[in-house]
Amino acid sequence: MASFVTDPANAWHAAVSFGRVIASVVVAMTLALGIAAAVRAFPVLDVVVERRILTLLNSFPSVGWAILGVVWFKISTPTVLFIQIAIVLPFCIVNALAGFRQIDPELDELGRSLTRRPLRRFVKVTLPLVAPFLIAGIRVAYGICWKIALVSELFGASSGLGYLLMQAQSVSDAATVFATCLFIVLIYTVTDYLILRPLALHYSVNQG
């Protein structure tokens, strides 16, 4: 595990995986936020999202996304991002929808009375109200994304921790396998404890 800090090559692979996970979670939550906002603006889309899009995304096999990613994007970073985004997107959508549904209509009307600019109202009123649900979705997506990061990189990358695992498997290097998995646990624990948990607590206190 120490080699992920002391060895530049291993540190680079760890940084690549971390960057892919962060990018995947950010893109997935951004898409989910846009979908949830569209559903709120046009309620007729609720049935389409709930009964069509979420049903497809929740039931589609992860391996299927991995194979499609390799077929469409070959061995590349876009392949890994596609796989991870496709798998964590439904979790983000569910949380974003829940956040928009709990908005008090009176608070929404208050925002309309304060400003007629939709973007300003969204940033100042709507976004803070749905933030606790978004943070909860990000925490779930972040954990799941790390779980599937190795698999996605095994299928479609020539760099990252998944690539290191593939190399370790080819030479039966069990120590590297254990070290890589434990290092992922360490990364997740540190980022969740230092960043995600404080954010969740901050917004839950503000909501209270």
Secondary structure, DSSP 8 states (H G I E B T S, - for coil): -THHHH-HHHHHHHHHHHHHHHHHHHHHHHHHHHHHHHHHH-TTHHHHIIIIIHHHHHHS-HHHHHHHHHHHH-SSHHHHHHHHHHHHHHHHHHHHHHHHHT--HHHHHHHHHH---HHHHIIIIIHHHHHHHHHHHHHHHHHHHHHHHHHHHHHH-SSSHHHHHHHHHHTT-HHHHHHHHHHHHHHHHHHIIIIIHHHHHHHHHHH-
